[in-house]
């Protein structure tokens, strides 16, 4: 059995919080994992260093790993690098990094700047195509989870915030449909600066961490990018392995994402394990949990829906 009696894996190594595009605070995510009796969760927010300290209701600060441990949960801190400006959905999760490493700190700041510029440009292009969306009025100014007016900093904006605004404006039924609409319109495909995947692997290793390719089958089966010969997904991943990739996600919630193929998540997991078990050090897994039930999404990833057994977790994170 890979799952427990509740139908969940005890270890979910791919989760997001409000610090990127999730809807739980770190404390809420930890509380949800503890309530489910999970062994471990990883916070892998996009392009932002993880919450190493949490602020309690009385104003005191506590180490986030200690906070989770007191609730019986192993918390792993990670960072999901958005990689390759020419190829969609190339994401590499780094775990166990030196968060004070100058190279990582510089990359975090570069990612924030590039995202902000690209998302402001996306609003401009949407407006030009007949879907007016104002960067300041619709994106930076918003209503928070408590229903109160709030203001985001430009570097805090995630693409999901734009998709949500499109849905609020009535341009799409929901944020997920807005995401597909933007993805499939070449005029709206704003390419932002992203770290090259081999450089991300190298940076993760220089920071003392482990590099794991997230959701490999979200990468197109046939890859065509400017200035590059046509490649298959397997060729692309093989190049990452040659660059030192440590692991690859096998168990993942493909039926809740924009996966373009026809395989089930179980079929993909079997194929990834068969193809890569002897080519990388680790096989990982996670749900890509965002607490989307809070936004009324139709396809909701459950915490622990995909992931690892305790033995598999210990093989990667036990030391």
Secondary structure by P-SEA (a helix, b strand, c coil): cccccccccccccbbbcccccccccaaaaaaaaaaacccccccccccccccccccccccccccaaaaaaaaccbbbbbbbbbcccccccbbbbbcccccccaaaaaaaaaaaaaaaaaaaaaaaaaaaacccccccccccccccccccccccccccccaaaaaaaaaaacccccaaaaaaaaaaccccccccccccaaaaaaaaaaacbbbbbcccccccccccccccccccaaaaaaaaaaacccbbbcccccccccccccccaaaaaaaaaacccccccccccccccccccccccccccccccccccaaaaaacccc
